Amino acid sequence: MRSKLADDLDTFVADLEENIAFAVVTEEALRSADLRSLCGWIAAQPSWSDLPFVILTQRGGGPERNPAAARLSEVLGNASFLERPFHATTFASVAKTALRDRRRQYEACLRMEALDEGERRLQTALEAGRLGTWELDLATFALTTSATCRRVFGRVADDPFTYDDLILLIHPEDVDRMQAAVKNTIETGADYSIEYRILREDGSIHWAEIRAQLYRDRKNRAVKLVGVSADITARMRAEENQRQLNEILEVRVAERTAELEAAHATVMAEVAQREQAEEQLRQAQKMEAIGQLTGGVAHDFNNLLMAVLGNLELLRKHLDGNAKSLRLIEGALQGAKRGASLTQRLLAFARRQDLHVGSVDMAKLVLDMEDLLRRSVGTEIMVETSIPSTLPPVVADSNQIELALLNLAVNARDAMPNGGALRIELKEMVQSVPDDDLARGRYVVLSVIDKGHGMDAETLRKAIEPFFSTKELGKGTGLGLSMIHGLALQLKGALKLASTVGTGTTAALWVPVATEDFVVEQPAETEPADGQDTGPKRILLVDDDVLIAMSSADMLMDLGHEVVEAHSGREALDLLNNGQVFDLMITDYSMPGMTGADLVKAARSLNPDFPILLATGYADLPPGADIEVPRLGKPYSQESLAAEIVKLTRG
């Protein structure tokens, strides 16, 4: 540690900087000096900074017996007093204490900067999504709005905008409906969700979508509504245009149909087939487009969760005995992990899930899950099973089949709020004639049957669409059935639904039977690590997202490794070409210019045995990646990261 000497107080104050660990000054130098410049510097410190001062006093000159020293303590704030003469070990102890205090301040600064960056990213996301934020005080009906929110209602950023102004802008035909929705939310606590028209001052009509939640005080009194607003005019106009286009199309189809009927009663079958094909094509195109969008969103969300989880894990390790803070961090971790679970459902729907396919005994799988299913559906639901004595194995991912069965059972439970019977059946079926859903072959069919309220034809048609749900807001994501549908397609099977209102629903998952030549590639057995790591490593960390790179680097350094960061594939390759030696490289996949796959191939051309770990937010790599390296899915924990490093670097 380097030190700097100051001959007088002015020089002393001038040399004070944020990177100073602590300051040592004699009581005599401060006793009769003008301390205004020093007080000014102390007061101007950033919120995270409280520079430690070590004051050297004469014997008996400590603050307990010396009023002047006590006043210095008040002026300097974070001050320690050391009476002279003193032993070197005593000074070293005081210096170490001050240094530890300062290091904690620097760590707090880094955490604050990370939190500020997260807030900036949230604001950027809101701006990118054109979402305006607002808050309504229910005691005074004072309305607070963001600039984006005011723009939704046709106001500029600096315009005053009150609740009365808002009411005056709403279309007269929509005001009563809006006010009734607000009243219902205040009285029942239900989420506020509404779409209504706005009459802007220039006479134009726009549409706004408003969502909010009710906040209560400790006495359970409704105190405010907090929510977001969005301009959905373009969407509503597009829907109206589509409706008109559909009406025109329906008229034309009807006219053409009438012509065909008049000409010949028979080319009708062809019309019906063509209409069915067109509808199937439109549906397939819509589902494909939503799937691509969903997969991309899930990838980006995984990256954001990586930074959140990594920072929370490290922050938890630095809180010694602060039970309240640990509880808050655990709550945040649980929320982030739930977000990670949601992205897995999104990826399943988008058919980008990494399936670990093997030969699965469906009968054993169902029997092993009976206790879990009974606990999940509750005591008011009776679970019955019908399983043949012999069933052929299927080609599937057992973990995903278990998740699908659990989802179907929970859906069946929700369809029977007053209790009832839930039946789970297994049987072998043969598809002798291929259709749009299934190829010819043998299948094991897993059916979940309930006697609940059932679905009408329109609801049944939309049931597997992503985010469609008949449950109230907050009770479901609308991804359960779409996830199972995506899983079935990946397995070359199908999900078939049959339902009648008032009678119940049958959900049947068709899974292909494993052929005799199906061989499951077993992972190579490795010796247990016995809890031992392989020692500190020099690691090259490659990620174009600085926030994620910082979080991952913190986790690696916390594990005791030396980390060198590169923020592009080209930068990493330059380091490898310049002769720098690394024990391991961890790289992201999706990077501009040079992808992780390109970097892996280039690095392996330099050193074929170079250990590489691919960390990516994609559950499955895009086509053409063509690399064989261990992968770690984002978001990952410090524990899983450490385990992968041990696997890669053990001799």
Number of C-alpha atoms within 10 A of each C-alpha: 3 5 8 8 10 12 8 11 17 14 11 16 17 12 12 16 11 12 9 15 22 22 17 16 17 15 20 12 13 17 13 8 11 11 16 10 13 19 14 11 13 19 14 10 13 10 11 15 16 19 24 23 20 21 23 22 20 14 11 11 19 21 16 9 10 12 12 14 20 16 13 18 18 10 16 20 16 16 20 19 23 19 14 13 10 11 8 8 9 11 15 11 11 14 20 13 15 21 17 13 17 21 13 14 18 17 14 16 16 13 15 14 12 18 14 12 13 16 12 12 13 12 13 12 12 15 13 9 10 17 22 21 21 21 18 20 16 16 9 10 15 15 18 17 21 16 17 23 23 22 17 23 24 19 16 14 14 9 11 11 18 15 14 11 12 13 16 14 17 22 18 13 10 14 17 13 14 20 12 11 17 20 13 14 19 22 11 9 15 17 20 21 18 15 17 17 20 26 17 17 11 7 8 9 14 21 22 18 17 21 17 22 17 21 16 13 9 6 6 8 11 18 16 22 23 16 20 21 25 21 23 18 17 11 11 14 13 12 12 12 12 12 12 12 12 12 12 12 12 12 12 12 14 12 12 13 17 14 12 15 13 9 10 10 12 10 13 14 10 10 15 12 12 12 13 12 12 12 12 13 12 12 13 12 12 12 17 14 12 16 21 16 13 21 25 18 15 25 22 15 18 27 22 20 23 26 23 22 25 22 21 19 18 15 16 17 10 12 12 9 8 10 10 9 14 18 12 12 18 15 12 15 20 13 13 20 17 12 16 21 12 17 23 22 26 28 26 28 30 26 24 24 22 16 18 12 16 18 18 18 15 25 21 10 15 20 13 12 13 15 11 11 18 17 10 15 20 13 11 14 20 14 19 14 15 12 16 11 6 9 15 18 20 24 24 26 17 19 12 19 21 16 14 20 22 18 19 24 24 16 20 28 24 16 20 19 12 10 17 17 17 21 17 23 17 20 18 17 15 13 12 11 9 10 9 7 12 19 15 12 13 19 24 25 24 23 23 23 22 28 22 25 18 21 20 13 13 8 14 16 11 13 20 24 21 22 16 17 19 12 13 9 12 8 9 14 14 18 22 27 25 23 26 25 24 25 30 24 17 18 18 16 24 24 23 16 17 15 21 16 13 12 12 18 23 20 22 21 25 26 28 26 24 19 13 7 6 12 10 11 8 7 6 6 6 7 8 8 12 6 7 8 15 13 11 13 18 16 22 23 23 30 25 18 15 14 18 20 21 18 20 26 22 18 21 22 14 13 17 13 16 16 19 15 19 20 17 22 26 18 14 21 18 12 15 17 12 8 8 9 12 17 15 19 21 22 30 29 26 19 19 11 10 15 17 25 23 17 21 25 15 16 21 13 11 12 11 11 9 15 20 23 20 20 22 24 26 24 23 15 18 11 6 7 12 11 13 11 12 13 19 20 20 23 23 22 16 17 11 12 18 14 14 14 21 17 17 16 15 11 6
